[in-house]
Amino acid sequence: MPQLLPFPRFFHPTPGITEQLPTTRNGIRQLDPFPFVQTDGPQMPVLSVRNGESGRTVSAICGLLPASAFHDGTVLPHERTLSARLERQQRLVTGDRGALGKPVLLTVPSLGRLSPGRPVDDGENQVIFYGDDHIYRLEPSSSPAPPVSLPTPLVIADGHHRAYTHAALAADGDPEFQFIPVVVAGADELSIGTFLRLIDGDGMKPREVLSRFQRHFSCTPLPNAVPVATAGEWLYSQRGQHYHLRRLDTSVTDTDPGWLNQVLLPDVFGITDTRTDPRIQSVDPPPVVSGEVYFDPGQHNSVKLLGKPITRERFFAEVQAGKTLPPKSTRFEPRVPSGLLVWIP
């Protein structure tokens, strides 16, 4: 079983309540004044995240994994990475000598007995961050923490670019990249969403797009943008018009994101590589209010496709079968914000 190691030290904002975290996107070491304090280890802090609307809480454990774990099959990927993001990440962490302002989020089917439970309200020791939708509590260990054996399969939920950039640099022998900070949460506490696909239709009007879609879907007009309920279905919206799409080929065994990349995008839009083609973007899903999807007005002319999230069971089945999903196939929630748990080798 993989061993989660305690932090010899980690950095974080001053304990107490904050509504704004330090910006770490462009590097950490050069920040002046330095906005973080240090907690010495061996430490395995607990991260608890509460949804402000539903009250649902996720509890996760934090620590270090050797970078080699991301090469030797200990930690499994679940989607392919975007080439441009990898290049930017390598430039950033090389310049910052291995420092990361955001750990990699890992998931297992369930933490079980390792679940750290819900922390009590303790503003003196906890870093409490009020985000837009969640309340985050980062709490140091009450005593020195030993290594912990993690259950498997252990899968990257968010942070593929961070993980594999560090792993590649570690393989070159750089000691500043030998360990990767991680947050491990059970998938039975996380939720899996899906990204919104924004496609540049190259001036095509909805009727032109529909004529091409009809090779693959039955297309039903909708009075409002209503999210779909099952796999094999998509919501298509463009210029204020909305359609329910149901895939005609019911023999498809691929996941919806896989089928979209392999079949629909090449045939309808000529997009063969979503990692590099600038005509497609995958963005955070829009809000759903009273059963209706509300799109950003700036996306009015784009072809918008919103599908059904993959189930947890299908997710782990795909990963354990050695498959990887297309980039931006899943959106695990809640994510870990930048600037809350910081690693500086």
NORQUIKA-V699581 format. One record per backbone hydrogen bond with DSSP energy under -0.5 kcal/mol. CO is the residue of the C=O (numbers start at 1). NH is the residue of the N-H. If there is no record, write none. Layout:
BEGIN
co: (CO:CO)
nh: (NH:NH)
END
This chain:
BEGIN
co: (2:2:3:4:5:7:8:10:11:12:16:18:22:24:28:37:39:42:43:45:46:46:47:48:49:50:51:56:58:60:61:63:64:65:66:67:68:68:69:74:76:78:82:83:84:85:86:87:88:89:90:91:92:93:94:96:100:101:104:104:105:105:106:107:108:109:111:112:117:122:122:126:126:127:127:128:128:129:129:133:134:134:135:136:137:137:138:139:148:148:153:154:155:158:159:160:161:162:163:164:165:166:167:168:169:170:173:174:175:178:180:181:182:183:183:184:185:186:186:191:191:193:196:196:197:197:198:199:199:201:205:205:206:207:208:209:209:210:212:213:213:216:217:218:218:220:222:224:225:230:232:234:234:235:236:237:238:241:242:243:243:244:245:246:248:249:255:256:257:258:259:259:260:263:264:264:265:265:265:266:270:273:273:275:277:279:281:281:283:287:287:289:292:293:296:297:299:300:302:303:303:304:305:306:311:312:313:314:315:316:317:318:319:325:326:331:333:335:337:342:342:343)
nh: (4:150:5:148:64:43:41:39:342:37:128:130:24:27:31:12:10:145:7:62:48:139:60:137:58:135:55:51:49:47:184:182:5:180:69:70:71:72:75:154:156:325:86:87:88:89:90:91:92:93:94:95:96:98:97:99:343:339:106:183:157:158:185:155:187:188:114:115:119:125:126:16:128:129:138:18:130:131:136:52:131:136:50:129:48:139:127:46:4:150:155:76:107:105:163:164:165:166:167:168:169:170:171:172:174:173:175:177:178:67:65:104:63:106:185:61:108:189:190:193:333:331:198:283:199:305:281:201:303:204:208:209:210:211:212:212:213:214:215:216:217:248:219:220:246:244:242:226:293:233:247:236:245:306:243:304:241:238:222:236:245:220:234:218:250:252:259:260:261:262:263:264:265:267:268:269:269:270:271:270:272:276:277:84:280:200:198:283:196:289:294:292:289:295:299:300:302:239:304:199:305:237:197:235:315:316:317:318:319:320:321:323:322:80:329:193:191:337:340:11:344:100)
END
